[in-house]
Amino acid sequence: MKTKLFFISLFNLGCMMTGSLVHSQCFKLIEGGGVHTIGIKSDGTLWAWGQNYSYQLGDGTSNNQSLPIKIGNDNSWSQITSGELFNLAIKTDGTLWGWGDNYKGVLGDGTQTSRSSPVKIGTSTDWKLVEAGYDFTLAIKNDGTLWSWGNNSQGQLGNGSNTESLIPKKIGSDNNWVYVIAGYQHALAMKSDGTIWSWGYNLYGQLGIGNKINQNIPTKIGTSSDWKKIVAKSNHTLALKNDGTIWGWGSNYSGEVGNDTVTYADVVLPEKISSESDWKDIFAGAASSHAIKSDGTRWSWGSNTYSEQGNGNNLGFYTKPTKVGFEDNWKTIFTGTRHVFGIQGGILMGWGFNNYNQVGSGTVTNYIKSPVNIGCAVLNTFEIGSNKANVLYPNPTKDFINISGVLSKNAQLLIYDNSGKVIKNIKNRSENATIDVRDLSIGLYLMEIIENDRKEVFRFLKQ
């Protein structure tokens, strides 16, 4: 009979043994707010961490949390979104829920009363997608209609007025909306015909319509109908086309548009970023931008004041897409206002601003300058057995670790300390690898070998 060990958090990393990877519970979705984070695990449970002054964690208290805590006992959460100090979520039954600060009625429950735990919004059971801005909320129903509520001082509700709404109200009569995204106080949405539309605050040209005039109804951006994805978090916008090109517009104070121009130069129309066409996905922070290429590499640009780039420092800004690290197995990225998460291979990593431990590393430090394993990265079950394909020796060791077996030249080798932090990230260059561990302190370590979709984990002792 095989023994099963669960890699649940960064604190029990040291108990791992060699084994083969088997699926278990991990985060499938993460949403970052101002200085808090929420997530849904693969079992449908809801978790939260970071600042909780406005009840944004939803645990019934206002206590900050340095590590992910489970919110309630429900296991039917399917979609989440975070505003600055509030959150909304959709369950598998199509119901909508909200909690946290309720300024201007952002939760949509008909009040401006903050909620310390999730409350059901209305009686509808046909919500498909929900998206939170800084102080307003947007949503799409299964029938393709678009809805909004909350603050409307800049026309961000898109309903033709500037009057706030405490409950969801439909925007126009169109029923072909498929995607919606919210920035600080502007919004963008995509229709089923591939066109994109924008409305709300436009001081920096973030609507992409060629001027800086606010709009209180959805306004079509250009004539293109080949858009694939749009993203925004604050006052700039990024978009990905079907041909793999990236476009940007809006505030360029920190180079976040990515067009390699001088800073402070706002962009009022969609502008193509670089001549490359192998971009796979895009993501936006408050003043930073992120992308993954088709080869799995991670690229960032814009502000790095809060270590949003995850490149080892918190210096300056970048005016064009810049490759970060050498890893080529990034799957996706989740952005908060100034903190960032990414899935690298099967590992959940976090970096950026961490003044309230919104990264979830367990220790408050203002900046996490390089990606760290935040604990539920692999969150997998490992079965002890004899089906390993590689051999690690000598073990224990004082200086070098050798790996032999079926290791290919494109394998990735990760070494973790007993806090779950990645301390060595090595791209293999030969079929038989030798790893120098002389710089490691005496203690127990974990080595993970990632090779295509196969993973192996080894425990070794440094003497």
RODOLO-524499 format. One record per atom (N, C-alpha, C): residue in three letters; x, y, z. Coordinates in steps of 0.2 Angstrom, whole numbers, plus 5000, padded with zeros to 4 digits. Example, Ala and Ser with C-alpha at 12.3 -4.5 7.8 and 13.67 -1.06 7.14 Angstrom:
BEGIN
ALA506649725039/ALA506249785039/ALA506649845039/SER506449895035/SER506849955036/SER506450005039/
REM end
This chain:
BEGIN
MET500449945000/MET500050005000/MET500450065000/LYS500350114996/LYS500750174995/LYS500550225000/THR500950265003/THR500850315007/THR500750385004/LYS500250425005/LYS500050485002/LYS500250545006/LEU500650585003/LEU500850655007/LEU500550705003/PHE500250755007/PHE499950815004/PHE500350875004/PHE500550904999/PHE500950974999/PHE500451025000/ILE500251045006/ILE499751085007/ILE499951155008/SER500551165011/SER500751235012/SER501551235012/LEU501851295012/LEU502551305012/LEU502851275019/PHE502451265024/PHE502751245030/PHE502851165031/ASN502551125027/ASN502651055027/ASN503051025021/LEU503351075018/LEU503751055012/LEU504251005014/GLY504551005020/GLY505150955022/GLY504950885023/CYS504250875023/CYS504050805024/CYS503950765017/MET504150805012/MET504050765005/MET504550715004/MET504250665000/MET504750604998/MET504750604991/THR505150564988/THR505150554981/THR504550524979/GLY504250544973/GLY503650514971/GLY503450544964/SER502850514962/SER502550534956/SER501950584957/LEU501850634952/LEU501350684954/LEU500650654952/VAL500250674957/VAL499550654957/VAL499050714958/HIS498550724955/HIS498150784956/HIS497850794963/SER497850854965/SER497450864972/SER497250934971/GLN497050964977/GLN496751034977/GLN497251084977/CYS497151134973/CYS497551194972/CYS497151254970/PHE497451314970/PHE497051374967/PHE496951364960/LYS496351374957/LYS496251374950/LYS496151444948/LEU495951494952/LEU495851564951/LEU496051604957/ILE496351664955/ILE496651714960/ILE496451784958/GLU496151824962/GLU496051894960/GLU496351934966/GLY496751984964/GLY497052034968/GLY496652094968/GLY496552124974/GLY496252184975/GLY496752244977/GLY496652294981/GLY497052344982/GLY497652314986/VAL497552284992/VAL498052254996/VAL497752194999/HIS497352154996/HIS497152094998/HIS497052044992/THR496951984993/THR496851934988/THR496351884990/ILE495951854985/ILE495551804986/ILE495651754980/GLY495451694982/GLY495551634977/GLY495051584978/ILE494951544972/ILE494551484972/ILE495051424971/LYS494951374975/LYS495351314974/LYS494951264969/SER495251214967/SER494951164962/SER494351124965/ASP494351124972/ASP493751094975/ASP493151144976/GLY493251204973/GLY492651254973/GLY492651294980/THR493151284984/THR493151324991/THR493451394989/LEU493251444994/LEU493451514993/LEU493951524999/TRP494451564997/TRP495051575002/TRP495251655001/ALA495551685006/ALA495651755006/ALA496251765011/TRP496651825009/TRP497151845013/TRP497351915012/GLY497751945016/GLY497952015016/GLY497652065020/GLN497552125018/GLN497152175022/GLN496452165023/ASN496152175029/ASN495452165030/ASN495052215034/TYR495352275033/TYR495052335037/TYR494352345035/SER494152335028/SER493452345026/SER493052285025/TYR493252235028/TYR492952165028/TYR493052135021/GLN493552155018/GLN493652125011/GLN493852055010/LEU494052025016/LEU494251955016/LEU493551905017/GLY493051935020/GLY492451895020/GLY492451845025/ASP492851845030/ASP492851795035/ASP492451815042/GLY492051865041/GLY491651895047/GLY492051935052/THR492651955050/THR493051995055/THR493352045051/SER493752095054/SER494152145051/SER494852135052/ASN495052065054/ASN495752055055/ASN496152035049/ASN496752065048/ASN497152045043/ASN497451975043/GLN497551945037/GLN497751875037/GLN498451875033/SER498951845036/SER499551835032/SER499651775028/LEU499151725029/LEU499151665025/LEU498451655022/PRO498351615017/PRO497651605015/PRO497251575020/ILE496551595021/ILE496151565026/ILE495451545022/LYS495151495024/LYS494551475020/LYS493951515022/ILE493551535018/ILE492951575019/ILE492351535019/GLY492051525024/GLY491451475024/GLY491551405022/ASN491051375021/ASN491151295020/ASN490851285013/ASP490551335009/ASP490351315002/ASP490851294998/ASN490751254993/ASN491251224988/ASN490951234981/SER490551284980/SER490251294974/SER490351364971/TRP490951394973/TRP491151454970/TRP491451444963/SER491351484958/SER491551464951/SER491951524948/GLN491751594950/GLN492051644947/GLN492151704952/ILE492651744952/ILE492851794957/ILE493051854954/THR492951914957/THR493251974955/THR493352024961/SER493952064961/SER494052104967/SER494152174965/GLY493852224968/GLY493952294968/GLY494452314973/GLU494452374974/GLU494952404978/GLU494852374985/LEU494252374988/LEU494152354995/LEU493552304995/PHE493352274990/PHE492752234990/PHE492852174984/ASN492352134985/ASN492352074980/ASN491652054978/LEU491652024973/LEU491051984970/LEU491251914968/ALA490751874968/ALA490851804966/ALA490251774963/ILE490251724958/ILE489751684956/ILE489851614958/LYS489251584960/LYS489251514961/LYS489051474955/THR489151404956/THR488951364950/THR488251364949/ASP487851384953/ASP487051394952/ASP486851454949/GLY487351494947/GLY487251564944/GLY487051614948/THR487051614955/THR486951664959/THR487551704960/LEU487451774962/LEU487951824963/LEU487951844970/TRP488651844973/TRP488751864980/TRP489251914980/GLY489251954986/GLY489652014987/GLY489852024994/TRP490452054995/TRP490652065002/TRP491152125002/GLY491352155008/GLY491852205009/GLY491452275009/ASP491852325007/ASP491652395007/ASP491052405002/ASN490552435004/ASN489952445000/ASN489852514998/TYR490452554997/TYR490352624995/TYR490052634989/LYS489552674988/LYS489152694982/LYS488752634980/GLY488652584984/GLY488252524982/GLY488652474977/VAL489352464978/VAL489652424973/VAL489452354974/LEU489252334979/LEU489052264980/LEU488352244977/GLY487952294976/GLY487352284972/GLY486752254976/ASP486752264982/ASP486252234987/ASP485752284989/GLY485752344986/GLY485252394987/GLY485452434993/THR485952424996/THR486252465002/THR486952495001/GLN487152535006/GLN487852555006/GLN488152525012/THR487952475015/THR488152445021/THR488652395019/SER489252395022/SER489852355021/SER489652285024/ARG489852225021/ARG489752165022/ARG490352125024/SER490352095030/SER490952055033/SER490951985030/SER490451965027/SER490451895024/SER490051895018/PRO490151845013/PRO489751845007/PRO488951855008/VAL488651895004/VAL487951905004/VAL487651894997/LYS487051864997/LYS486751854990/LYS486551914987/ILE486651934981/ILE486451994978/ILE485851974973/GLY485251994975/GLY484651984971/GLY484451914971/THR484051894967/THR483751824966/THR483951794959/SER484251834955/SER484451804948/SER484851744949/THR484851694945/THR485251634944/THR485551624938/ASP485651684934/ASP485851674927/ASP486451724926/TRP486851734931/TRP487451774930/TRP488051734927/LYS488351764922/LYS488851724919/LYS489551744921/LEU489651814921/LEU490351844922/LEU490251914926/VAL490651924931/VAL490651984935/VAL491352014935/GLU491352084935/GLU492052114935/GLU491952174939/ALA492452184944/ALA492452244948/ALA492952294946/GLY492752354946/GLY493252414945/GLY493452444952/TYR493652504952/TYR493852534959/TYR493252544963/ASP492752574960/ASP492152584964/ASP491452574960/PHE491552524956/PHE490952504952/PHE490952434950/THR490452404948/THR490452334946/THR490052324939/LEU490252284935/LEU489952264929/LEU489852184929/ALA489352164925/ALA489252094924/ALA488852074918/ILE488952014916/ILE488551994910/ILE488151934912/LYS487551924909/LYS487151874911/LYS487151814905/ASN486851764906/ASN486951704901/ASN486651724895/ASP486151774895/ASP485851794889/ASP486251844885/GLY486851864887/GLY487251914884/GLY487151984885/THR486651994890/THR486552064892/THR487052094897/LEU487152154897/LEU487652184901/LEU487352224906/TRP487652224913/TRP487352254918/TRP487852294922/SER487652344926/SER488152384930/SER487852414936/TRP488252434941/TRP488052464947/TRP488652494951/GLY488452534956/GLY488952574960/GLY489052644958/ASN489652674959/ASN489752744958/ASN489752754950/ASN489552814948/ASN489452834941/ASN489652904940/SER490152924944/SER490352994943/SER490653014937/GLN490952964933/GLN491352974927/GLN490952934921/GLY490352914923/GLY489952884917/GLY490152804917/GLN490552784922/GLN490752714921/GLN490252654921/LEU489652674923/LEU489152624923/LEU488852614916/GLY488952664911/GLY488852654904/GLY488052654903/ASN487652684907/ASN486952684906/ASN486652754904/GLY487152794901/GLY486852864899/GLY486752914904/SER486952904910/SER486852954915/SER487552954919/ASN487552994925/ASN488052994929/ASN487852984936/THR487252954937/THR486952934943/THR487152864946/GLU487352864952/GLU487552794955/GLU486952754955/SER487052684956/SER486552634956/SER486752584962/LEU486252574966/LEU486352524972/LEU486152454970/ILE485852444964/ILE485752374962/ILE485952374954/PRO485952304952/PRO486152294945/PRO485652324940/LYS485852364935/LYS485352384930/LYS485652374923/LYS485252354919/LYS485452334912/LYS485752394908/ILE486252384904/ILE486552434900/ILE486252424893/GLY485852464890/GLY485552464884/GLY485152404883/SER485052384876/SER484652324874/SER485052264871/ASP485752274870/ASP486152234866/ASP486152164870/ASN486252114867/ASN486252044870/ASN486852004867/ASN487352034865/ASN487851994862/ASN488552014865/TRP488552034871/TRP489152044875/TRP489451984878/VAL490051974877/VAL490451904879/VAL490951914884/TYR491151974885/TYR491751994889/TYR491752064891/VAL491852074898/VAL491952144900/VAL492452144905/ILE492852204905/ILE493352214910/ILE493352294913/ALA493552294919/ALA493552364922/ALA494252384924/GLY494352454923/GLY494952484925/GLY494752524932/TYR495152574933/TYR494952614939/TYR494252644939/GLN494152684934/GLN493452714933/GLN493252714925/HIS493552664922/HIS493352654915/HIS493152584913/ALA492852564908/ALA492652494907/ALA492752484899/LEU492852424898/LEU492852394891/LEU492452334890/ALA492252314884/ALA491852254883/ALA491952234876/MET491852164875/MET491952144869/MET491252104867/LYS491052114860/LYS490452084858/LYS490652024854/SER490151984853/SER490251914849/SER490551924842/ASP490451984839/ASP490751994833/ASP491452014833/GLY491852014839/GLY492552034839/GLY492652104840/THR492152154840/THR492252224841/THR492352234849/ILE492652294850/ILE492752314857/ILE492452384858/TRP492152394864/TRP491852454866/TRP492052484873/SER492052544874/SER492352574880/SER491852634882/TRP491952644889/TRP491552704892/TRP491852714899/GLY491652774901/GLY491852794908/GLY492452854908/TYR492852854913/TYR493352904914/TYR493852894908/ASN494052954905/ASN494452954899/ASN495053014900/LEU495253034906/LEU495753084906/LEU496353064903/TYR496553004902/TYR497252984900/TYR497152944893/GLY496552954890/GLY496452914883/GLY496352844884/GLN496152824890/GLN496152744891/GLN495552714888/LEU495052754885/LEU494552724881/LEU494752704874/GLY495252734872/GLY495552724865/GLY495152744859/ILE494752804860/ILE494352824855/ILE494652884852/GLY495252904853/GLY495552964850/GLY495453034853/ASN495153034859/ASN495153094863/ASN495153074870/LYS495053134874/LYS495053124882/LYS494453144885/ILE493853134881/ILE493253154884/ILE492853094887/ASN492653094893/ASN492253044896/ASN491653024892/GLN491452954892/GLN490852934889/GLN490452894894/ASN489752904893/ASN489352874898/ASN488952814895/ILE489052804888/ILE488752744885/ILE489352704881/PRO489252644880/PRO489752604876/PRO489852634870/THR490552644868/THR490752684862/THR491252634858/LYS491152624852/LYS491552574848/LYS492252604847/ILE492752554848/ILE493452574847/ILE493652554840/GLY493752604836/GLY493952584829/GLY493452544825/THR493752504820/THR493352464816/THR493552394816/SER494052374820/SER494352304820/SER493852264823/SER493852204821/SER493352154823/SER493752084825/ASP494352094826/ASP494852034827/ASP495152034834/TRP494852064839/TRP495052064845/TRP494952004849/LYS495451984853/LYS495451914857/LYS495351924864/LYS495651974867/LYS495651994874/LYS495752064876/ILE495452094881/ILE495652154883/ILE495752154891/VAL496252194893/VAL496352194900/VAL496452264903/ALA496252284909/ALA496452344912/ALA496352334920/LYS496752384923/LYS496652384930/LYS496652454933/SER496952494930/SER496952564932/SER496752614927/ASN497252644924/ASN497152694919/ASN497452684912/HIS497652624911/HIS497852604904/HIS497552544902/THR497552524896/THR497252464893/THR497652434888/LEU497652364888/LEU497952324884/LEU497452274880/ALA497652254874/ALA497252214870/ALA497652164866/LEU497352104865/LEU497752054861/LEU497252034855/LYS497552034849/LYS497252014843/LYS497251944842/ASN496851924837/ASN496851854835/ASN497551834832/ASP497851884829/ASP498551864825/ASP499151864830/GLY499051874837/GLY499551864842/GLY499951934843/THR499651994840/THR499952054842/THR499652084848/ILE500052124851/ILE499752164857/ILE499752234856/TRP499152264858/TRP499052344857/TRP498952374864/GLY499152434865/GLY499052474871/GLY498852544870/TRP498552574875/TRP498352644875/TRP498152664882/GLY498152734883/GLY497952764890/GLY498552794893/SER498552794900/SER499052824903/SER499752784902/ASN500252824901/ASN500952794900/ASN501452824905/TYR501252844910/TYR501652884915/TYR502252844917/SER502152774917/SER502752734919/SER502952684914/GLY502752704908/GLY502852654902/GLY502452594901/GLU501852594905/GLU501452534905/GLU501052524898/VAL501052574894/VAL500752554887/VAL501252514883/GLY501952524884/GLY502352474881/GLY502652494874/ASN502452554872/ASN502652574865/ASN503352604865/ASP503752594870/ASP504452624870/ASP504552694869/THR504052734871/THR504152804870/THR504252834877/VAL504452904877/VAL504552934884/VAL503952924888/THR504052924895/THR503552924899/THR503152994899/TYR502552994903/TYR502053044903/TYR501653054897/ALA501853024891/ALA501453034885/ALA500852984884/ASP500253014886/ASP499652964885/ASP499552944878/VAL499252894877/VAL499052864870/VAL498352854870/VAL498052894865/VAL497352894865/VAL496952854860/LEU497452814856/LEU497152764851/LEU497552704852/PRO497252644850/PRO497652584851/PRO498252584847/GLU498852574850/GLU499452574847/GLU499852504847/LYS500052474842/LYS500352414842/LYS501052414846/ILE501152364850/ILE501752354854/ILE502152304851/SER502752334848/SER503252284845/SER502952254839/SER503452224835/SER503252194829/SER503052124829/GLU503152094835/GLU503152024836/GLU502352004837/SER502251944835/SER501551914834/SER501551844837/ASP501951834842/ASP501851764846/ASP501651774853/TRP501251824854/TRP501051834861/TRP500451794862/LYS500451764868/LYS499851714870/LYS499351744874/ASP499551784879/ASP499151814884/ASP499351874887/ILE498951914890/ILE499151984892/ILE498751994899/PHE499052034903/PHE498852054910/PHE499052124912/ALA498552154916/ALA498752224918/ALA498652234925/GLY499252264928/GLY499152294935/GLY498952364935/ALA499052394941/ALA498852474941/ALA499352514936/ALA499952504936/ALA500452534932/ALA500952494929/SER500752424929/SER501252384926/SER500852334921/SER501252304916/SER500952264911/SER501352194911/HIS500952144909/HIS501252074909/HIS501052034903/ALA501451994901/ALA501251954895/ALA501651884895/ILE501351834892/ILE501651774891/ILE501651754883/LYS502251734881/LYS502251724874/LYS502051644873/SER502051624867/SER501851564865/SER502351514867/ASP502951534868/ASP503551484870/ASP503551484878/GLY503051514881/GLY503051504889/GLY503451554893/THR503751604889/THR504151654893/THR503751704895/ARG503951734901/ARG503651794904/ARG503951864903/TRP503551904901/TRP503751974899/TRP503352024903/SER503752084905/SER503352134909/SER503652204907/TRP503252254908/TRP503452324907/TRP503052374911/GLY503252434911/GLY502852484915/GLY503252484922/SER502852504927/SER503152524934/SER503452464937/ASN504052474941/ASN504352424945/ASN504452454952/THR504152504954/THR504252534960/THR504052494966/TYR503552444965/TYR503352394970/TYR503552324968/SER504052324964/SER504352254962/SER503852214958/GLU503352254954/GLU502852214950/GLU503152174945/GLN503752194942/GLN504052154937/GLN504352084939/GLY504452084946/GLY504752014948/GLY505451994945/ASN505852054944/ASN506452044941/ASN507052044946/GLY506952044953/GLY507452044957/GLY507552114960/ASN507252164958/ASN507352234961/ASN506652274961/ASN506652334963/ASN506152384963/ASN506352444961/LEU506652444955/LEU506952504952/LEU506652524946/GLY506452594945/GLY506252624939/GLY505652594936/PHE505652594929/PHE505152574925/PHE505452554918/TYR504952514914/TYR505152484908/TYR504652514903/THR504952534897/THR504452564892/THR504252514887/LYS504552454887/LYS504352404882/LYS504352334885/PRO504052294882/PRO504052224884/PRO504752194885/THR504952174891/THR505552154893/THR505552084896/LYS505952034894/LYS505951964896/LYS506151964903/VAL505751924907/VAL505951914914/VAL506151844916/GLY506751834918/GLY507051764919/GLY507151724913/PHE507251664914/PHE507451614908/PHE506851564908/GLU506451554912/GLU505951504913/GLU505451504906/ASP505251454904/ASP504851444898/ASP504251404899/ASN504051404905/ASN503451364907/ASN502951404911/TRP502851464910/TRP502351504913/TRP501651494909/LYS501151474913/LYS500551464911/LYS500051524911/THR500051554916/THR499551614917/THR499751664922/ILE499551724923/ILE499651774927/ILE499051804930/PHE499051814937/PHE498451854940/PHE498751914943/THR498451974942/THR498652034944/THR498252064950/GLY498552094955/GLY498252134959/GLY498352204957/THR498252254962/THR498452324960/THR499252334959/ARG499552304964/ARG500352314964/ARG500652244966/HIS500252194966/HIS500552124968/HIS500352074962/VAL500752024961/VAL500651984955/VAL500751914957/PHE500351864954/PHE500451794954/PHE500551764947/GLY500851704947/GLY500951674941/GLY500951594942/ILE500751564937/ILE500851484938/ILE501451474933/GLN501951444936/GLN502551424932/GLN502551354933/GLY502451314927/GLY502351244927/GLY501751224931/GLY501851194936/GLY501351174941/GLY501351214947/ILE501751264948/ILE501951304954/ILE501651374954/LEU501251384959/LEU501051454960/LEU501551504964/MET501751554960/MET502251604962/MET501951664964/GLY502251704968/GLY501951774970/GLY502551824970/TRP502351884969/TRP502951944970/TRP502552004970/GLY502952064971/GLY502752124971/GLY502552154978/PHE502152204978/PHE502052244985/PHE501652194990/ASN501952194996/ASN501752145001/ASN501652175008/ASN501452245008/ASN501452275015/ASN500952245019/TYR500452215017/TYR499952175021/TYR499952105020/ASN500452075017/ASN500552005015/ASN499951985010/GLN499852025006/GLN499352015000/GLN499651964995/VAL500251954995/VAL500551894991/VAL500451834995/GLY500351835001/GLY500251765005/GLY500851725007/SER501451755007/SER502051715009/SER502051705016/GLY501651735021/GLY501651715028/GLY502151765032/THR502551805028/THR502951855032/THR502851925028/VAL502651975032/VAL502552045029/VAL503252075028/THR503352085022/THR503952125019/THR503652165014/ASN503852235013/ASN503552275009/ASN503652255001/TYR504152225000/TYR504252204993/TYR504552134992/ILE504252094988/ILE504452034986/ILE504752044979/LYS505352044978/LYS505652064972/LYS505752014967/SER505751954969/SER505751894964/SER505151844966/PRO504951804961/PRO504451754962/PRO504651714967/VAL504151704972/VAL504251654977/VAL503651604977/ASN503751544979/ASN503251494980/ASN502851514986/ILE502151524985/ILE501751544991/ILE501351484994/GLY501551424992/GLY501351374997/GLY500851324993/CYS500351344990/CYS499851304987/CYS500051294979/ALA500651304978/ALA500951304971/ALA500751244968/VAL501051194971/VAL500951124968/VAL500351094971/LEU500251104978/LEU499651084981/LEU499451014978/ASN499950974977/ASN499750904974/ASN499850854979/THR499650794977/THR499750734981/THR500350694978/PHE500750674982/PHE501350634980/PHE501250564983/GLU501350514978/GLU501250444981/GLU501950414981/ILE502150384986/ILE502850354987/ILE502850284983/GLY503350274979/GLY503350214975/GLY504050204972/SER504050154968/SER504750144965/SER504750154957/ASN504250204955/ASN504150214948/ASN504550274946/LYS505050294949/LYS505450354948/LYS505850344941/ALA505950394937/ALA506350384931/ALA507050404932/ASN507150444937/ASN507850474938/ASN508150454945/VAL508750464946/VAL509050444952/VAL509450504954/LEU509450514961/LEU509750574964/LEU510350544968/TYR510950564967/TYR511550544972/TYR512050584972/PRO512550584977/PRO512450554983/PRO511950584987/ASN511650554992/ASN511150584996/ASN511150545003/PRO511450585008/PRO511550655009/PRO512150675005/THR512250735004/THR512850765000/THR513150825004/LYS513750835002/LYS514150895005/LYS514250945000/ASP514250924994/ASP514450974989/ASP514050974982/PHE514050914979/PHE513650904973/PHE513150854973/ILE512650864969/ILE512050814968/ILE512050794961/ASN512050734959/ASN512050704953/ASN511350674951/ILE511150684945/ILE510550664943/ILE510650624936/SER510450554936/SER510550514930/SER509850474929/GLY509750464923/GLY509150424921/GLY508950444914/VAL508250474914/VAL508050494907/VAL507950564907/LEU508350604911/LEU508350674911/LEU508550704904/SER508050744901/SER508250774895/SER508550844895/LYS508750864890/LYS509150934890/LYS508750994891/ASN508050984891/ASN507551044892/ASN507251034898/ALA507450994903/ALA507150984909/ALA507351044914/GLN506851064918/GLN506951114923/GLN507051084930/LEU507551114934/LEU507651084940/LEU507551144945/LEU507051134950/LEU506951174955/LEU507151154962/ILE507451194966/ILE507651174973/ILE507351214978/TYR506951184983/TYR506551224988/TYR506951224994/ASP506951274999/ASP507151265005/ASP506451245010/ASN506551235016/ASN506051215020/ASN505451265021/SER505551325019/SER504951365019/SER504551375013/GLY504751335008/GLY504451325002/GLY504651374996/LYS505251414998/LYS505451464993/LYS505951424988/VAL505851444982/VAL506351424977/VAL506951454977/ILE507551414979/ILE508151444980/ILE508651434974/LYS508451384970/LYS508851374964/LYS508351354958/ASN508451384952/ASN508051374947/ASN508451364941/ILE508551294939/ILE509051274934/ILE508751244928/LYS509051274922/LYS508851244916/LYS509351194914/ASN509151134913/ASN509651074912/ASN509951084905/ARG510651064905/ARG510951074898/ARG511251004896/SER511150954900/SER511450884898/SER511050834900/GLU511150774898/GLU510650714900/GLU510850694907/ASN511450704909/ASN511650684916/ASN511850754919/ALA511450774924/ALA511550844927/ALA511950834934/THR512450884935/THR512750894941/THR512550954944/ILE512350964950/ILE512151024953/ILE512551044959/ASP512851104959/ASP513251124964/ASP512851154970/VAL512851114976/VAL512451134982/VAL512951164987/ARG513551174986/ARG514051194991/ARG513751264995/ASP513451304991/ASP513151364994/ASP512551354999/LEU512251294999/LEU511751285003/LEU511951275011/SER511451295015/SER511651285022/SER511451215024/ILE511651185029/ILE511551115031/ILE510751115033/GLY510451065030/GLY509751055031/GLY509451015025/LEU508751005026/LEU508350965021/LEU508051005016/TYR508150985009/TYR507851025004/TYR507450974999/LEU507051004995/LEU506650974990/LEU506850994983/MET506950944979/MET507150954972/MET506550934967/GLU506350974963/GLU505750954958/GLU506050954951/ILE505950904948/ILE506150894941/ILE505550904936/ILE505550954932/ILE504950964928/ILE505150954921/GLU504850914917/GLU505050884911/GLU504350874907/ASN504250924902/ASN503550924899/ASN503050924904/ASP502550874903/ASP502050874908/ASP502150824914/ARG502750794914/ARG502950754919/ARG503350784925/LYS503250764931/LYS503650794937/LYS503850744941/GLU504450754944/GLU504650704949/GLU504950754955/VAL504850724961/VAL505050764967/VAL505550724971/PHE506150744973/PHE506650714977/PHE506750754984/ARG506850714989/ARG507050754995/ARG507850734996/PHE508250784998/PHE508950774999/PHE509150815005/LEU509750785008/LEU509950815014/LEU510650845013/LYS510750905014/LYS511450945013/LYS511750935020/GLN512350905020/GLN512750905026/GLN513250955027/
REM end
